[in-house]
């Protein structure tokens, strides 16, 4: 499944760049072609971002990539509770 998602990621970003180039370089008079190329570019970017985030989440979950440096949610809840009750921040 992960290889299929990786292939879809490459194809989607390729479509984004190809159709984005066509949309940017088309004549202003070719409204229908411009609209279709722009829609396909947006679709490629959306699918590319979705698959990219899926791959990042998968690699972090399996340990292939280091996890992102974020504050754990439990720590945030504890800090919010302390500040609401007047405890130390």
C-alpha positions in Angstrom: 0.0 0.0 0.0 2.8 2.4 0.9 4.4 1.9 -2.5 1.1 2.7 -4.3 0.8 5.9 -2.2 4.4 6.8 -3.1 3.7 6.3 -6.8 0.5 8.3 -6.6 2.4 11.0 -4.9 4.9 11.2 -7.8 2.2 11.1 -10.4 0.1 13.8 -8.7 3.0 16.2 -8.3 4.0 15.6 -11.9 0.5 16.4 -13.0 0.6 19.5 -10.9 3.8 20.8 -12.5 2.8 19.8 -16.0 -0.7 21.3 -15.9 0.3 24.2 -13.9 2.9 25.1 -16.6 0.2 24.7 -19.2 -2.2 27.0 -17.3 0.4 29.7 -16.8 1.6 29.7 -20.4 -1.7 29.4 -22.2 -3.2 32.3 -24.1 -5.7 34.4 -22.3 -8.2 33.8 -25.1 -8.2 30.0 -24.5 -10.5 30.2 -21.5 -11.7 26.6 -21.5 -8.1 25.2 -21.9 -6.9 27.5 -19.2 -9.7 26.5 -16.8 -9.2 22.8 -17.4 -5.4 23.0 -17.0 -5.8 25.0 -13.8 -8.3 22.6 -12.4 -6.1 19.6 -13.1 -3.1 21.4 -11.6 -5.1 22.1 -8.4 -6.3 18.5 -8.3 -2.7 17.3 -8.7 -1.6 19.6 -5.9 -4.3 18.4 -3.6 -3.7 14.8 -4.1 0.1 15.4 -3.9 -0.3 17.1 -0.5 -2.6 14.4 0.8 -0.3 11.6 -0.2 2.8 13.5 1.1 1.2 14.0 4.5 0.2 10.3 4.5 3.8 9.3 3.8 5.2 11.6 6.4 2.8 10.2 9.0 3.6 6.6 8.0 7.4 7.1 8.2 7.2 8.7 11.6 4.9 6.0 12.9 7.2 3.2 11.7 10.4 4.9 13.0 11.9 5.4 9.5 11.9 9.2 10.1 12.3 10.9 13.4 9.1 12.3 14.9 8.4 16.0 14.6 9.5 18.1 17.6 6.1 18.9 19.1 5.0 19.4 22.6 2.8 16.4 23.8 -0.9 17.2 24.2 -0.8 16.0 27.9 1.8 18.6 28.7 -0.3 21.3 27.1 -3.4 20.3 29.0 -1.5 20.2 32.3 0.0 23.7 31.6 -3.5 25.1 30.8 -4.9 23.7 34.0 -2.1 25.2 36.1 -2.6 28.7 34.6 -6.4 28.5 35.1 -6.1 27.6 38.8 -3.5 30.2 39.5 -0.6 27.7 39.8 2.9 28.1 38.4 3.1 28.6 34.6 
